[in-house]
Amino acid sequence: MIGLLLPVSDRPQKVLCLGAHADDIEIGCGGTILELAHSRPELRFHWVVFSAKGVRAEEAARSATLFTEPCRCETQLFCFRDGFLPTQRAEVKEHFEHLKARIDPDLILTHFQDDGHQDHRLLAELAWNTFRDHLILEYEIPKYDGDLGRPSVYVPLAEEIMERKCSLLLDVFLSQRAKRWFSRELFQGLMRIRGMECNAPSGYAEAFHARKLVIHTWRG
């Protein structure tokens, strides 16, 4: 299987991470972020969560720091009502426009466009509507809806990265530990399936949906 690398630049590259809820980014692409931060410490992360209140906001802020270290990370947390983002579309869109005015990201990580959760779908739609000339990868989140699809992009993960992702999720998001689905077995199981699909050396990977990619060719 042919692999592609993110280009190296003479300036710090920016990664915009978008999540509807406090643990979405970590569940969907936490391993990829850990890999990027480990291999590219010069990266600049912009971490935006739209529904994070009280203890959930505290967890989100702590998690953003832990997942992106040693890179610099700017975190923005909003207090929109969980499950009602589509009814607040205009306000959410305004925040996207402010992001666009401040940040020109090299990579955007956001929700899957066909996600079963209405908040997730809205962020995917607005990401594409706002950032029209950017590399956007849509991550997946397992849930009761059974909406996992057929992803087209894979990021192999070292076993220690997979283990760290699971440990951080369980250690940081204590407010979610009572939920039956919030378990190491679930997180590890999905990464194992995606690792099998892409023949990852460690057996683990995260997967993404990509609607649009541009491949540059060079002649030596």
PyMOL CGO cylinders between C-alpha atoms (Angstrom):
from pymol import cmd
from pymol.cgo import CYLINDER

trace = [
    CYLINDER, 0.00, 0.00, 0.00, 1.47, 3.38, -1.01, 0.3, 1, 1, 1, 1, 1, 1,
    CYLINDER, 1.47, 3.38, -1.01, 1.84, 5.90, 1.82, 0.3, 1, 1, 1, 1, 1, 1,
    CYLINDER, 1.84, 5.90, 1.82, 1.80, 9.69, 1.63, 0.3, 1, 1, 1, 1, 1, 1,
    CYLINDER, 1.80, 9.69, 1.63, 3.50, 12.13, 4.01, 0.3, 1, 1, 1, 1, 1, 1,
    CYLINDER, 3.50, 12.13, 4.01, 2.42, 15.59, 5.06, 0.3, 1, 1, 1, 1, 1, 1,
    CYLINDER, 2.42, 15.59, 5.06, 4.82, 18.07, 3.47, 0.3, 1, 1, 1, 1, 1, 1,
    CYLINDER, 4.82, 18.07, 3.47, 7.60, 19.65, 5.49, 0.3, 1, 1, 1, 1, 1, 1,
    CYLINDER, 7.60, 19.65, 5.49, 7.60, 23.43, 5.48, 0.3, 1, 1, 1, 1, 1, 1,
    CYLINDER, 7.60, 23.43, 5.48, 10.00, 26.19, 6.52, 0.3, 1, 1, 1, 1, 1, 1,
    CYLINDER, 10.00, 26.19, 6.52, 7.23, 27.66, 8.69, 0.3, 1, 1, 1, 1, 1, 1,
    CYLINDER, 7.23, 27.66, 8.69, 5.29, 26.12, 11.58, 0.3, 1, 1, 1, 1, 1, 1,
    CYLINDER, 5.29, 26.12, 11.58, 2.33, 24.24, 10.15, 0.3, 1, 1, 1, 1, 1, 1,
    CYLINDER, 2.33, 24.24, 10.15, -1.11, 24.50, 11.71, 0.3, 1, 1, 1, 1, 1, 1,
    CYLINDER, -1.11, 24.50, 11.71, -3.55, 21.72, 12.54, 0.3, 1, 1, 1, 1, 1, 1,
    CYLINDER, -3.55, 21.72, 12.54, -7.16, 22.71, 13.28, 0.3, 1, 1, 1, 1, 1, 1,
    CYLINDER, -7.16, 22.71, 13.28, -9.01, 20.15, 15.41, 0.3, 1, 1, 1, 1, 1, 1,
    CYLINDER, -9.01, 20.15, 15.41, -12.79, 20.55, 15.56, 0.3, 1, 1, 1, 1, 1, 1,
    CYLINDER, -12.79, 20.55, 15.56, -15.03, 18.70, 17.98, 0.3, 1, 1, 1, 1, 1, 1,
    CYLINDER, -15.03, 18.70, 17.98, -18.69, 19.07, 18.85, 0.3, 1, 1, 1, 1, 1, 1,
    CYLINDER, -18.69, 19.07, 18.85, -18.22, 17.67, 22.36, 0.3, 1, 1, 1, 1, 1, 1,
    CYLINDER, -18.22, 17.67, 22.36, -15.43, 17.49, 24.91, 0.3, 1, 1, 1, 1, 1, 1,
    CYLINDER, -15.43, 17.49, 24.91, -14.05, 14.05, 24.01, 0.3, 1, 1, 1, 1, 1, 1,
    CYLINDER, -14.05, 14.05, 24.01, -14.87, 13.86, 20.28, 0.3, 1, 1, 1, 1, 1, 1,
    CYLINDER, -14.87, 13.86, 20.28, -11.46, 14.87, 18.94, 0.3, 1, 1, 1, 1, 1, 1,
    CYLINDER, -11.46, 14.87, 18.94, -9.65, 12.46, 21.23, 0.3, 1, 1, 1, 1, 1, 1,
    CYLINDER, -9.65, 12.46, 21.23, -11.88, 9.50, 20.41, 0.3, 1, 1, 1, 1, 1, 1,
    CYLINDER, -11.88, 9.50, 20.41, -11.90, 10.19, 16.68, 0.3, 1, 1, 1, 1, 1, 1,
    CYLINDER, -11.90, 10.19, 16.68, -8.28, 11.12, 16.02, 0.3, 1, 1, 1, 1, 1, 1,
    CYLINDER, -8.28, 11.12, 16.02, -6.38, 11.20, 19.31, 0.3, 1, 1, 1, 1, 1, 1,
    CYLINDER, -6.38, 11.20, 19.31, -3.86, 8.64, 18.11, 0.3, 1, 1, 1, 1, 1, 1,
    CYLINDER, -3.86, 8.64, 18.11, -3.15, 10.61, 14.94, 0.3, 1, 1, 1, 1, 1, 1,
    CYLINDER, -3.15, 10.61, 14.94, -2.64, 13.77, 17.00, 0.3, 1, 1, 1, 1, 1, 1,
    CYLINDER, -2.64, 13.77, 17.00, -0.27, 11.95, 19.35, 0.3, 1, 1, 1, 1, 1, 1,
    CYLINDER, -0.27, 11.95, 19.35, 1.71, 10.64, 16.36, 0.3, 1, 1, 1, 1, 1, 1,
    CYLINDER, 1.71, 10.64, 16.36, 1.88, 14.10, 14.79, 0.3, 1, 1, 1, 1, 1, 1,
    CYLINDER, 1.88, 14.10, 14.79, 2.94, 15.79, 18.02, 0.3, 1, 1, 1, 1, 1, 1,
    CYLINDER, 2.94, 15.79, 18.02, 5.60, 13.15, 18.66, 0.3, 1, 1, 1, 1, 1, 1,
    CYLINDER, 5.60, 13.15, 18.66, 7.10, 13.31, 15.16, 0.3, 1, 1, 1, 1, 1, 1,
    CYLINDER, 7.10, 13.31, 15.16, 6.52, 17.01, 14.39, 0.3, 1, 1, 1, 1, 1, 1,
    CYLINDER, 6.52, 17.01, 14.39, 7.04, 19.07, 17.57, 0.3, 1, 1, 1, 1, 1, 1,
    CYLINDER, 7.04, 19.07, 17.57, 7.09, 22.26, 15.50, 0.3, 1, 1, 1, 1, 1, 1,
    CYLINDER, 7.09, 22.26, 15.50, 3.39, 21.89, 14.67, 0.3, 1, 1, 1, 1, 1, 1,
    CYLINDER, 3.39, 21.89, 14.67, 0.87, 24.40, 16.02, 0.3, 1, 1, 1, 1, 1, 1,
    CYLINDER, 0.87, 24.40, 16.02, -2.48, 22.97, 17.11, 0.3, 1, 1, 1, 1, 1, 1,
    CYLINDER, -2.48, 22.97, 17.11, -5.74, 24.89, 17.30, 0.3, 1, 1, 1, 1, 1, 1,
    CYLINDER, -5.74, 24.89, 17.30, -8.25, 22.92, 19.38, 0.3, 1, 1, 1, 1, 1, 1,
    CYLINDER, -8.25, 22.92, 19.38, -11.91, 23.96, 19.21, 0.3, 1, 1, 1, 1, 1, 1,
    CYLINDER, -11.91, 23.96, 19.21, -14.76, 22.31, 21.10, 0.3, 1, 1, 1, 1, 1, 1,
    CYLINDER, -14.76, 22.31, 21.10, -18.27, 23.68, 20.75, 0.3, 1, 1, 1, 1, 1, 1,
    CYLINDER, -18.27, 23.68, 20.75, -20.10, 22.02, 23.65, 0.3, 1, 1, 1, 1, 1, 1,
    CYLINDER, -20.10, 22.02, 23.65, -18.03, 21.95, 26.84, 0.3, 1, 1, 1, 1, 1, 1,
    CYLINDER, -18.03, 21.95, 26.84, -19.40, 23.21, 30.15, 0.3, 1, 1, 1, 1, 1, 1,
    CYLINDER, -19.40, 23.21, 30.15, -18.29, 22.84, 33.75, 0.3, 1, 1, 1, 1, 1, 1,
    CYLINDER, -18.29, 22.84, 33.75, -16.25, 19.72, 34.40, 0.3, 1, 1, 1, 1, 1, 1,
    CYLINDER, -16.25, 19.72, 34.40, -16.46, 18.83, 30.70, 0.3, 1, 1, 1, 1, 1, 1,
    CYLINDER, -16.46, 18.83, 30.70, -14.66, 22.07, 29.87, 0.3, 1, 1, 1, 1, 1, 1,
    CYLINDER, -14.66, 22.07, 29.87, -11.98, 21.30, 32.45, 0.3, 1, 1, 1, 1, 1, 1,
    CYLINDER, -11.98, 21.30, 32.45, -11.50, 17.84, 30.97, 0.3, 1, 1, 1, 1, 1, 1,
    CYLINDER, -11.50, 17.84, 30.97, -11.34, 19.20, 27.42, 0.3, 1, 1, 1, 1, 1, 1,
    CYLINDER, -11.34, 19.20, 27.42, -8.71, 21.80, 28.29, 0.3, 1, 1, 1, 1, 1, 1,
    CYLINDER, -8.71, 21.80, 28.29, -6.52, 19.30, 30.12, 0.3, 1, 1, 1, 1, 1, 1,
    CYLINDER, -6.52, 19.30, 30.12, -6.87, 16.73, 27.38, 0.3, 1, 1, 1, 1, 1, 1,
    CYLINDER, -6.87, 16.73, 27.38, -5.89, 19.19, 24.63, 0.3, 1, 1, 1, 1, 1, 1,
    CYLINDER, -5.89, 19.19, 24.63, -2.65, 19.93, 26.46, 0.3, 1, 1, 1, 1, 1, 1,
    CYLINDER, -2.65, 19.93, 26.46, -1.80, 16.28, 27.06, 0.3, 1, 1, 1, 1, 1, 1,
    CYLINDER, -1.80, 16.28, 27.06, -2.57, 15.07, 23.54, 0.3, 1, 1, 1, 1, 1, 1,
    CYLINDER, -2.57, 15.07, 23.54, -0.59, 17.81, 21.79, 0.3, 1, 1, 1, 1, 1, 1,
    CYLINDER, -0.59, 17.81, 21.79, 2.51, 18.10, 23.97, 0.3, 1, 1, 1, 1, 1, 1,
    CYLINDER, 2.51, 18.10, 23.97, 5.28, 19.08, 23.25, 0.3, 1, 1, 1, 1, 1, 1,
    CYLINDER, 5.28, 19.08, 23.25, 3.63, 21.22, 20.54, 0.3, 1, 1, 1, 1, 1, 1,
    CYLINDER, 3.63, 21.22, 20.54, 2.00, 24.57, 21.11, 0.3, 1, 1, 1, 1, 1, 1,
    CYLINDER, 2.00, 24.57, 21.11, -1.78, 24.36, 21.38, 0.3, 1, 1, 1, 1, 1, 1,
    CYLINDER, -1.78, 24.36, 21.38, -4.39, 27.11, 21.41, 0.3, 1, 1, 1, 1, 1, 1,
    CYLINDER, -4.39, 27.11, 21.41, -7.67, 25.91, 22.89, 0.3, 1, 1, 1, 1, 1, 1,
    CYLINDER, -7.67, 25.91, 22.89, -11.13, 27.42, 22.42, 0.3, 1, 1, 1, 1, 1, 1,
    CYLINDER, -11.13, 27.42, 22.42, -14.09, 26.01, 24.32, 0.3, 1, 1, 1, 1, 1, 1,
    CYLINDER, -14.09, 26.01, 24.32, -17.69, 27.09, 23.73, 0.3, 1, 1, 1, 1, 1, 1,
    CYLINDER, -17.69, 27.09, 23.73, -20.83, 26.40, 25.77, 0.3, 1, 1, 1, 1, 1, 1,
    CYLINDER, -20.83, 26.40, 25.77, -23.40, 25.46, 23.15, 0.3, 1, 1, 1, 1, 1, 1,
    CYLINDER, -23.40, 25.46, 23.15, -26.07, 23.04, 24.32, 0.3, 1, 1, 1, 1, 1, 1,
    CYLINDER, -26.07, 23.04, 24.32, -25.22, 19.41, 23.64, 0.3, 1, 1, 1, 1, 1, 1,
    CYLINDER, -25.22, 19.41, 23.64, -27.48, 17.96, 20.95, 0.3, 1, 1, 1, 1, 1, 1,
    CYLINDER, -27.48, 17.96, 20.95, -28.86, 21.32, 19.81, 0.3, 1, 1, 1, 1, 1, 1,
    CYLINDER, -28.86, 21.32, 19.81, -26.09, 22.72, 17.61, 0.3, 1, 1, 1, 1, 1, 1,
    CYLINDER, -26.09, 22.72, 17.61, -28.25, 22.67, 14.43, 0.3, 1, 1, 1, 1, 1, 1,
    CYLINDER, -28.25, 22.67, 14.43, -30.75, 24.98, 16.13, 0.3, 1, 1, 1, 1, 1, 1,
    CYLINDER, -30.75, 24.98, 16.13, -27.90, 27.42, 16.81, 0.3, 1, 1, 1, 1, 1, 1,
    CYLINDER, -27.90, 27.42, 16.81, -26.42, 27.17, 13.34, 0.3, 1, 1, 1, 1, 1, 1,
    CYLINDER, -26.42, 27.17, 13.34, -25.99, 30.92, 12.75, 0.3, 1, 1, 1, 1, 1, 1,
    CYLINDER, -25.99, 30.92, 12.75, -24.00, 31.39, 15.96, 0.3, 1, 1, 1, 1, 1, 1,
    CYLINDER, -24.00, 31.39, 15.96, -21.85, 28.35, 15.26, 0.3, 1, 1, 1, 1, 1, 1,
    CYLINDER, -21.85, 28.35, 15.26, -21.21, 29.60, 11.72, 0.3, 1, 1, 1, 1, 1, 1,
    CYLINDER, -21.21, 29.60, 11.72, -20.06, 32.95, 13.11, 0.3, 1, 1, 1, 1, 1, 1,
    CYLINDER, -20.06, 32.95, 13.11, -17.40, 31.16, 15.14, 0.3, 1, 1, 1, 1, 1, 1,
    CYLINDER, -17.40, 31.16, 15.14, -16.25, 29.33, 12.01, 0.3, 1, 1, 1, 1, 1, 1,
    CYLINDER, -16.25, 29.33, 12.01, -15.89, 32.64, 10.20, 0.3, 1, 1, 1, 1, 1, 1,
    CYLINDER, -15.89, 32.64, 10.20, -13.81, 34.02, 13.07, 0.3, 1, 1, 1, 1, 1, 1,
    CYLINDER, -13.81, 34.02, 13.07, -11.60, 30.94, 12.88, 0.3, 1, 1, 1, 1, 1, 1,
    CYLINDER, -11.60, 30.94, 12.88, -11.14, 31.41, 9.15, 0.3, 1, 1, 1, 1, 1, 1,
    CYLINDER, -11.14, 31.41, 9.15, -10.12, 35.05, 9.66, 0.3, 1, 1, 1, 1, 1, 1,
    CYLINDER, -10.12, 35.05, 9.66, -7.46, 34.06, 12.21, 0.3, 1, 1, 1, 1, 1, 1,
    CYLINDER, -7.46, 34.06, 12.21, -6.17, 30.68, 11.04, 0.3, 1, 1, 1, 1, 1, 1,
    CYLINDER, -6.17, 30.68, 11.04, -5.07, 29.27, 7.70, 0.3, 1, 1, 1, 1, 1, 1,
    CYLINDER, -5.07, 29.27, 7.70, -4.68, 25.61, 8.68, 0.3, 1, 1, 1, 1, 1, 1,
    CYLINDER, -4.68, 25.61, 8.68, -2.58, 23.10, 6.76, 0.3, 1, 1, 1, 1, 1, 1,
    CYLINDER, -2.58, 23.10, 6.76, -4.77, 20.24, 8.03, 0.3, 1, 1, 1, 1, 1, 1,
    CYLINDER, -4.77, 20.24, 8.03, -8.28, 20.19, 9.45, 0.3, 1, 1, 1, 1, 1, 1,
    CYLINDER, -8.28, 20.19, 9.45, -9.59, 17.26, 11.51, 0.3, 1, 1, 1, 1, 1, 1,
    CYLINDER, -9.59, 17.26, 11.51, -13.36, 17.21, 11.92, 0.3, 1, 1, 1, 1, 1, 1,
    CYLINDER, -13.36, 17.21, 11.92, -16.39, 14.94, 12.12, 0.3, 1, 1, 1, 1, 1, 1,
    CYLINDER, -16.39, 14.94, 12.12, -17.60, 12.55, 9.41, 0.3, 1, 1, 1, 1, 1, 1,
    CYLINDER, -17.60, 12.55, 9.41, -20.21, 14.11, 7.10, 0.3, 1, 1, 1, 1, 1, 1,
    CYLINDER, -20.21, 14.11, 7.10, -22.59, 11.13, 7.49, 0.3, 1, 1, 1, 1, 1, 1,
    CYLINDER, -22.59, 11.13, 7.49, -22.24, 10.81, 11.25, 0.3, 1, 1, 1, 1, 1, 1,
    CYLINDER, -22.24, 10.81, 11.25, -25.47, 9.81, 12.98, 0.3, 1, 1, 1, 1, 1, 1,
    CYLINDER, -25.47, 9.81, 12.98, -25.23, 12.64, 15.53, 0.3, 1, 1, 1, 1, 1, 1,
    CYLINDER, -25.23, 12.64, 15.53, -26.72, 15.94, 14.39, 0.3, 1, 1, 1, 1, 1, 1,
    CYLINDER, -26.72, 15.94, 14.39, -24.04, 18.04, 16.13, 0.3, 1, 1, 1, 1, 1, 1,
    CYLINDER, -24.04, 18.04, 16.13, -21.30, 16.10, 14.39, 0.3, 1, 1, 1, 1, 1, 1,
    CYLINDER, -21.30, 16.10, 14.39, -22.87, 16.47, 10.96, 0.3, 1, 1, 1, 1, 1, 1,
    CYLINDER, -22.87, 16.47, 10.96, -23.21, 20.23, 11.36, 0.3, 1, 1, 1, 1, 1, 1,
    CYLINDER, -23.21, 20.23, 11.36, -19.52, 20.71, 12.15, 0.3, 1, 1, 1, 1, 1, 1,
    CYLINDER, -19.52, 20.71, 12.15, -18.51, 18.62, 9.12, 0.3, 1, 1, 1, 1, 1, 1,
    CYLINDER, -18.51, 18.62, 9.12, -20.80, 20.67, 6.89, 0.3, 1, 1, 1, 1, 1, 1,
    CYLINDER, -20.80, 20.67, 6.89, -19.55, 24.00, 8.20, 0.3, 1, 1, 1, 1, 1, 1,
    CYLINDER, -19.55, 24.00, 8.20, -15.91, 22.93, 7.99, 0.3, 1, 1, 1, 1, 1, 1,
    CYLINDER, -15.91, 22.93, 7.99, -16.31, 22.29, 4.27, 0.3, 1, 1, 1, 1, 1, 1,
    CYLINDER, -16.31, 22.29, 4.27, -18.46, 25.36, 3.77, 0.3, 1, 1, 1, 1, 1, 1,
    CYLINDER, -18.46, 25.36, 3.77, -15.93, 27.63, 5.50, 0.3, 1, 1, 1, 1, 1, 1,
    CYLINDER, -15.93, 27.63, 5.50, -12.55, 26.14, 4.56, 0.3, 1, 1, 1, 1, 1, 1,
    CYLINDER, -12.55, 26.14, 4.56, -12.99, 25.50, 0.84, 0.3, 1, 1, 1, 1, 1, 1,
    CYLINDER, -12.99, 25.50, 0.84, -9.34, 25.21, -0.16, 0.3, 1, 1, 1, 1, 1, 1,
    CYLINDER, -9.34, 25.21, -0.16, -7.91, 23.11, 2.64, 0.3, 1, 1, 1, 1, 1, 1,
    CYLINDER, -7.91, 23.11, 2.64, -7.04, 19.51, 3.43, 0.3, 1, 1, 1, 1, 1, 1,
    CYLINDER, -7.04, 19.51, 3.43, -9.90, 18.17, 5.55, 0.3, 1, 1, 1, 1, 1, 1,
    CYLINDER, -9.90, 18.17, 5.55, -9.97, 14.69, 7.05, 0.3, 1, 1, 1, 1, 1, 1,
    CYLINDER, -9.97, 14.69, 7.05, -13.17, 13.48, 8.70, 0.3, 1, 1, 1, 1, 1, 1,
    CYLINDER, -13.17, 13.48, 8.70, -12.74, 11.22, 11.73, 0.3, 1, 1, 1, 1, 1, 1,
    CYLINDER, -12.74, 11.22, 11.73, -15.17, 8.59, 12.98, 0.3, 1, 1, 1, 1, 1, 1,
    CYLINDER, -15.17, 8.59, 12.98, -16.74, 8.07, 16.39, 0.3, 1, 1, 1, 1, 1, 1,
    CYLINDER, -16.74, 8.07, 16.39, -18.33, 4.74, 17.39, 0.3, 1, 1, 1, 1, 1, 1,
    CYLINDER, -18.33, 4.74, 17.39, -21.80, 5.09, 18.90, 0.3, 1, 1, 1, 1, 1, 1,
    CYLINDER, -21.80, 5.09, 18.90, -25.19, 3.40, 19.28, 0.3, 1, 1, 1, 1, 1, 1,
    CYLINDER, -25.19, 3.40, 19.28, -26.28, 4.68, 15.86, 0.3, 1, 1, 1, 1, 1, 1,
    CYLINDER, -26.28, 4.68, 15.86, -24.07, 2.12, 14.13, 0.3, 1, 1, 1, 1, 1, 1,
    CYLINDER, -24.07, 2.12, 14.13, -22.93, 4.65, 11.55, 0.3, 1, 1, 1, 1, 1, 1,
    CYLINDER, -22.93, 4.65, 11.55, -19.34, 3.55, 10.91, 0.3, 1, 1, 1, 1, 1, 1,
    CYLINDER, -19.34, 3.55, 10.91, -18.69, 3.69, 7.19, 0.3, 1, 1, 1, 1, 1, 1,
    CYLINDER, -18.69, 3.69, 7.19, -15.94, 2.74, 4.75, 0.3, 1, 1, 1, 1, 1, 1,
    CYLINDER, -15.94, 2.74, 4.75, -13.07, 5.18, 5.35, 0.3, 1, 1, 1, 1, 1, 1,
    CYLINDER, -13.07, 5.18, 5.35, -10.53, 5.99, 2.66, 0.3, 1, 1, 1, 1, 1, 1,
    CYLINDER, -10.53, 5.99, 2.66, -7.52, 7.31, 4.59, 0.3, 1, 1, 1, 1, 1, 1,
    CYLINDER, -7.52, 7.31, 4.59, -5.59, 5.49, 7.31, 0.3, 1, 1, 1, 1, 1, 1,
    CYLINDER, -5.59, 5.49, 7.31, -2.98, 6.57, 9.84, 0.3, 1, 1, 1, 1, 1, 1,
    CYLINDER, -2.98, 6.57, 9.84, -1.04, 3.59, 11.28, 0.3, 1, 1, 1, 1, 1, 1,
    CYLINDER, -1.04, 3.59, 11.28, -0.34, 3.94, 14.99, 0.3, 1, 1, 1, 1, 1, 1,
    CYLINDER, -0.34, 3.94, 14.99, 2.54, 2.58, 17.01, 0.3, 1, 1, 1, 1, 1, 1,
    CYLINDER, 2.54, 2.58, 17.01, 1.30, 0.27, 19.76, 0.3, 1, 1, 1, 1, 1, 1,
    CYLINDER, 1.30, 0.27, 19.76, 2.54, 2.64, 22.46, 0.3, 1, 1, 1, 1, 1, 1,
    CYLINDER, 2.54, 2.64, 22.46, 0.57, 5.47, 20.83, 0.3, 1, 1, 1, 1, 1, 1,
    CYLINDER, 0.57, 5.47, 20.83, -2.57, 3.34, 20.81, 0.3, 1, 1, 1, 1, 1, 1,
    CYLINDER, -2.57, 3.34, 20.81, -2.03, 2.53, 24.50, 0.3, 1, 1, 1, 1, 1, 1,
    CYLINDER, -2.03, 2.53, 24.50, -1.45, 6.17, 25.39, 0.3, 1, 1, 1, 1, 1, 1,
    CYLINDER, -1.45, 6.17, 25.39, -4.60, 7.28, 23.58, 0.3, 1, 1, 1, 1, 1, 1,
    CYLINDER, -4.60, 7.28, 23.58, -6.71, 4.78, 25.53, 0.3, 1, 1, 1, 1, 1, 1,
    CYLINDER, -6.71, 4.78, 25.53, -5.04, 5.65, 28.85, 0.3, 1, 1, 1, 1, 1, 1,
    CYLINDER, -5.04, 5.65, 28.85, -5.50, 9.39, 28.37, 0.3, 1, 1, 1, 1, 1, 1,
    CYLINDER, -5.50, 9.39, 28.37, -9.17, 8.99, 27.44, 0.3, 1, 1, 1, 1, 1, 1,
    CYLINDER, -9.17, 8.99, 27.44, -9.87, 6.96, 30.56, 0.3, 1, 1, 1, 1, 1, 1,
    CYLINDER, -9.87, 6.96, 30.56, -7.71, 9.07, 32.87, 0.3, 1, 1, 1, 1, 1, 1,
    CYLINDER, -7.71, 9.07, 32.87, -8.91, 12.51, 31.74, 0.3, 1, 1, 1, 1, 1, 1,
    CYLINDER, -8.91, 12.51, 31.74, -12.61, 12.05, 30.97, 0.3, 1, 1, 1, 1, 1, 1,
    CYLINDER, -12.61, 12.05, 30.97, -13.74, 10.80, 34.35, 0.3, 1, 1, 1, 1, 1, 1,
    CYLINDER, -13.74, 10.80, 34.35, -17.22, 12.22, 33.77, 0.3, 1, 1, 1, 1, 1, 1,
    CYLINDER, -17.22, 12.22, 33.77, -17.75, 9.65, 31.02, 0.3, 1, 1, 1, 1, 1, 1,
    CYLINDER, -17.75, 9.65, 31.02, -16.48, 6.54, 32.79, 0.3, 1, 1, 1, 1, 1, 1,
    CYLINDER, -16.48, 6.54, 32.79, -19.98, 5.49, 33.90, 0.3, 1, 1, 1, 1, 1, 1,
    CYLINDER, -19.98, 5.49, 33.90, -21.10, 5.08, 30.28, 0.3, 1, 1, 1, 1, 1, 1,
    CYLINDER, -21.10, 5.08, 30.28, -20.93, 1.44, 29.22, 0.3, 1, 1, 1, 1, 1, 1,
    CYLINDER, -20.93, 1.44, 29.22, -19.50, 2.22, 25.79, 0.3, 1, 1, 1, 1, 1, 1,
    CYLINDER, -19.50, 2.22, 25.79, -16.69, 4.42, 27.13, 0.3, 1, 1, 1, 1, 1, 1,
    CYLINDER, -16.69, 4.42, 27.13, -14.10, 1.66, 27.49, 0.3, 1, 1, 1, 1, 1, 1,
    CYLINDER, -14.10, 1.66, 27.49, -10.58, 0.70, 26.50, 0.3, 1, 1, 1, 1, 1, 1,
    CYLINDER, -10.58, 0.70, 26.50, -11.96, -2.35, 24.72, 0.3, 1, 1, 1, 1, 1, 1,
    CYLINDER, -11.96, -2.35, 24.72, -14.10, -0.23, 22.40, 0.3, 1, 1, 1, 1, 1, 1,
    CYLINDER, -14.10, -0.23, 22.40, -11.38, 2.29, 21.55, 0.3, 1, 1, 1, 1, 1, 1,
    CYLINDER, -11.38, 2.29, 21.55, -8.73, -0.37, 21.06, 0.3, 1, 1, 1, 1, 1, 1,
    CYLINDER, -8.73, -0.37, 21.06, -11.10, -2.63, 19.09, 0.3, 1, 1, 1, 1, 1, 1,
    CYLINDER, -11.10, -2.63, 19.09, -11.89, 0.01, 16.48, 0.3, 1, 1, 1, 1, 1, 1,
    CYLINDER, -11.89, 0.01, 16.48, -8.20, 0.85, 16.07, 0.3, 1, 1, 1, 1, 1, 1,
    CYLINDER, -8.20, 0.85, 16.07, -7.46, -2.86, 15.65, 0.3, 1, 1, 1, 1, 1, 1,
    CYLINDER, -7.46, -2.86, 15.65, -10.06, -3.20, 12.89, 0.3, 1, 1, 1, 1, 1, 1,
    CYLINDER, -10.06, -3.20, 12.89, -8.71, -0.16, 11.04, 0.3, 1, 1, 1, 1, 1, 1,
    CYLINDER, -8.71, -0.16, 11.04, -5.17, -1.44, 11.54, 0.3, 1, 1, 1, 1, 1, 1,
    CYLINDER, -5.17, -1.44, 11.54, -6.12, -4.73, 9.91, 0.3, 1, 1, 1, 1, 1, 1,
    CYLINDER, -6.12, -4.73, 9.91, -7.75, -2.93, 6.98, 0.3, 1, 1, 1, 1, 1, 1,
    CYLINDER, -7.75, -2.93, 6.98, -4.60, -0.93, 6.16, 0.3, 1, 1, 1, 1, 1, 1,
    CYLINDER, -4.60, -0.93, 6.16, -2.12, -3.66, 7.12, 0.3, 1, 1, 1, 1, 1, 1,
    CYLINDER, -2.12, -3.66, 7.12, -0.52, -1.46, 9.78, 0.3, 1, 1, 1, 1, 1, 1,
    CYLINDER, -0.52, -1.46, 9.78, 2.77, -2.90, 11.11, 0.3, 1, 1, 1, 1, 1, 1,
    CYLINDER, 2.77, -2.90, 11.11, 1.55, -2.64, 14.72, 0.3, 1, 1, 1, 1, 1, 1,
    CYLINDER, 1.55, -2.64, 14.72, -1.94, -3.85, 13.87, 0.3, 1, 1, 1, 1, 1, 1,
    CYLINDER, -1.94, -3.85, 13.87, -3.49, -0.53, 14.92, 0.3, 1, 1, 1, 1, 1, 1,
    CYLINDER, -3.49, -0.53, 14.92, -4.63, 2.56, 13.00, 0.3, 1, 1, 1, 1, 1, 1,
    CYLINDER, -4.63, 2.56, 13.00, -7.14, 5.37, 12.87, 0.3, 1, 1, 1, 1, 1, 1,
    CYLINDER, -7.14, 5.37, 12.87, -9.24, 5.97, 9.77, 0.3, 1, 1, 1, 1, 1, 1,
    CYLINDER, -9.24, 5.97, 9.77, -10.64, 9.03, 8.06, 0.3, 1, 1, 1, 1, 1, 1,
    CYLINDER, -10.64, 9.03, 8.06, -12.91, 10.00, 5.21, 0.3, 1, 1, 1, 1, 1, 1,
    CYLINDER, -12.91, 10.00, 5.21, -11.43, 12.33, 2.59, 0.3, 1, 1, 1, 1, 1, 1,
    CYLINDER, -11.43, 12.33, 2.59, -13.70, 14.01, 0.03, 0.3, 1, 1, 1, 1, 1, 1,
    CYLINDER, -13.70, 14.01, 0.03, -10.96, 15.88, -1.79, 0.3, 1, 1, 1, 1, 1, 1,
    CYLINDER, -10.96, 15.88, -1.79, -7.20, 15.39, -2.09, 0.3, 1, 1, 1, 1, 1, 1,
    CYLINDER, -7.20, 15.39, -2.09, -4.65, 17.00, -4.40, 0.3, 1, 1, 1, 1, 1, 1,
    CYLINDER, -4.65, 17.00, -4.40, -1.53, 15.02, -5.27, 0.3, 1, 1, 1, 1, 1, 1,
    CYLINDER, -1.53, 15.02, -5.27, 1.43, 16.96, -6.61, 0.3, 1, 1, 1, 1, 1, 1,
    CYLINDER, 1.43, 16.96, -6.61, 3.92, 15.22, -8.87, 0.3, 1, 1, 1, 1, 1, 1,
    CYLINDER, 3.92, 15.22, -8.87, 7.57, 16.06, -9.36, 0.3, 1, 1, 1, 1, 1, 1,
    CYLINDER, 7.57, 16.06, -9.36, 10.01, 15.28, -12.14, 0.3, 1, 1, 1, 1, 1, 1,
    CYLINDER, 10.01, 15.28, -12.14, 13.56, 14.61, -11.09, 0.3, 1, 1, 1, 1, 1, 1,
]
cmd.load_cgo(trace, "trace")
